[in-house]
Amino acid sequence: MAKREVRETSELRAIVDSCQTVRVGAVDEEGMFIVPMSFGYDWELDESGTPRLTLWLHSAGAGRKAAAFGANGNAGVDVAIEMDCEDGVITGPYACSYSFAYRSIMGTGRIYPIASGEDKVYGLTRIMEHMAPGAPQALGPGVLDRTAVWRIDVARFTGKQRQPKA
């Protein structure tokens, strides 16, 4: 096990729950790019107790990100993800001993466009529940028509952390 690796399922979920932004990396005809996005998520354990993470995202339906994410239609597109929580500066007696305390998740998966109105509502609800628990979740007129909703089935992810000094 790597020095800072997080393996405990409850700790991994706590990291996902604490993060507010996921960075999604993809490739299109212009090359690689990374985009920060707000997200919601589903967390389930499979029969063996391994966590299954699904991320829900939203965006405009046009532009580079939407074109890249939707390039293969319902077949999905491979992406990389990264999210982190900043836990403060670690100080020391000299410049190179300074560092940063953090918790992070990195992984890979496939992103899929969501077309069904019912599934879009579900995804947007998951996003709101993560970003603003308890906030009103009523969708205004035309929101589903003008909002692209995306689902990332995360195939593999790992967690790391560097604890603040006591």
C-alpha positions in Angstrom: 0.0 0.0 0.0 1.3 3.4 -0.9 2.1 5.8 2.0 -0.9 8.1 1.5 -3.3 5.7 -0.1 -6.9 5.6 1.3 -8.4 2.1 1.1 -11.2 2.2 3.7 -14.6 2.4 1.9 -16.1 4.8 4.5 -13.0 7.2 4.1 -13.3 7.1 0.3 -16.9 8.0 0.5 -16.2 10.8 2.9 -13.7 12.3 0.4 -16.2 12.2 -2.4 -18.8 13.7 -0.2 -16.5 16.5 0.9 -15.4 17.5 -2.6 -17.5 20.1 -4.4 -15.8 20.0 -7.8 -14.7 17.1 -10.1 -12.2 17.7 -12.9 -13.0 15.7 -15.9 -10.3 15.0 -18.5 -11.1 13.9 -22.0 -9.7 13.9 -25.5 -11.2 15.4 -28.7 -9.8 16.4 -32.1 -8.0 19.4 -30.5 -6.2 17.2 -28.0 -6.5 16.6 -24.2 -8.5 19.0 -22.0 -9.7 19.2 -18.4 -12.8 20.9 -17.2 -14.0 21.5 -13.6 -17.6 20.7 -12.9 -20.1 20.5 -10.1 -21.4 17.0 -9.5 -23.7 14.7 -7.7 -23.1 11.1 -7.1 -24.5 7.6 -6.3 -22.5 5.3 -4.1 -23.2 1.6 -3.9 -21.4 -1.4 -2.7 -21.3 -4.5 -4.9 -21.7 -8.1 -3.6 -18.0 -8.1 -2.6 -18.2 -4.8 -0.8 -16.3 -2.9 -3.5 -17.6 0.7 -3.9 -19.3 1.6 -7.2 -19.3 5.3 -7.9 -21.5 7.1 -10.4 -21.1 10.8 -11.0 -23.9 13.1 -12.4 -22.9 16.3 -14.2 -24.7 19.0 -16.2 -23.7 21.6 -18.7 -24.9 23.5 -21.7 -25.7 21.3 -24.7 -23.2 23.0 -27.0 -19.5 23.7 -27.0 -16.2 21.8 -26.9 -17.1 19.9 -23.7 -20.5 18.8 -24.8 -19.2 17.8 -28.3 -16.4 15.7 -26.7 -18.6 14.0 -24.1 -21.3 13.2 -26.6 -18.9 12.1 -29.5 -19.9 8.4 -29.3 -23.5 9.0 -28.4 -25.0 6.3 -26.2 -21.7 4.3 -26.4 -20.0 6.8 -24.1 -16.5 8.3 -24.1 -13.6 7.4 -21.9 -12.7 10.1 -19.3 -10.4 10.6 -16.3 -11.6 12.2 -13.1 -9.9 14.0 -10.2 -11.4 15.7 -7.1 -9.7 17.0 -4.0 -10.3 18.7 -0.7 -7.8 21.2 0.6 -7.1 20.7 4.3 -4.5 23.4 4.9 -0.9 24.3 4.7 1.6 22.2 6.5 4.3 24.5 7.8 8.0 23.7 8.6 11.2 25.3 9.6 12.4 25.9 6.0 10.8 26.5 2.6 11.0 23.0 1.2 9.4 21.5 4.4 6.1 23.3 3.6 3.5 21.2 1.9 -0.3 20.9 1.7 -2.7 18.6 3.5 -5.3 17.2 1.2 -7.7 14.3 0.4 -8.2 13.3 -3.2 -9.9 10.8 -5.6 -8.5 10.0 -9.0 -10.0 7.5 -11.5 -11.3 6.6 -14.9 -14.6 5.7 -16.4 -17.0 6.4 -19.2 -19.3 9.4 -19.6 -22.7 9.0 -21.2 -25.3 11.6 -22.4 -28.6 11.3 -20.6 -31.6 11.8 -22.9 -34.6 10.6 -20.9 -36.4 13.4 -19.0 -36.9 11.2 -16.0 -33.1 10.3 -15.9 -32.2 14.0 -16.3 -34.4 14.9 -13.4 -32.7 12.2 -11.3 -29.2 13.4 -12.3 -30.0 17.1 -11.6 -31.6 16.0 -8.2 -28.4 14.2 -7.3 -26.3 17.2 -8.2 -28.5 19.5 -6.0 -28.5 17.1 -3.1 -24.7 17.1 -3.1 -24.2 20.8 -3.8 -26.9 22.3 -1.7 -28.6 19.7 0.6 -32.1 20.9 1.6 -32.3 23.6 -1.1 -35.4 23.7 -3.3 -35.1 21.4 -6.3 -38.0 22.6 -8.5 -36.9 22.9 -12.1 -38.0 25.9 -14.1 -39.7 25.8 -17.4 -37.6 24.5 -20.3 -34.7 23.5 -18.0 -34.7 19.8 -19.2 -34.7 20.9 -22.9 -31.7 23.3 -22.6 -29.6 21.4 -20.1 -27.3 18.5 -21.0 -27.0 15.9 -18.2 -24.1 13.5 -18.1 -23.4 10.3 -16.2 -20.0 8.9 -15.5 -19.8 5.3 -14.6 -16.5 5.3 -12.7 -14.7 2.0 -13.5 -11.7 2.5 -11.2 -10.7 5.0 -8.6 -8.2 5.5 -5.8 -8.0 7.8 -2.9 -5.0 9.6 -1.3 -4.6 11.9 1.6 -1.9 13.8 3.4 -2.9 14.5 7.0 -2.4 17.9 8.6 0.3 17.9 11.3 -1.0 17.7 14.8 
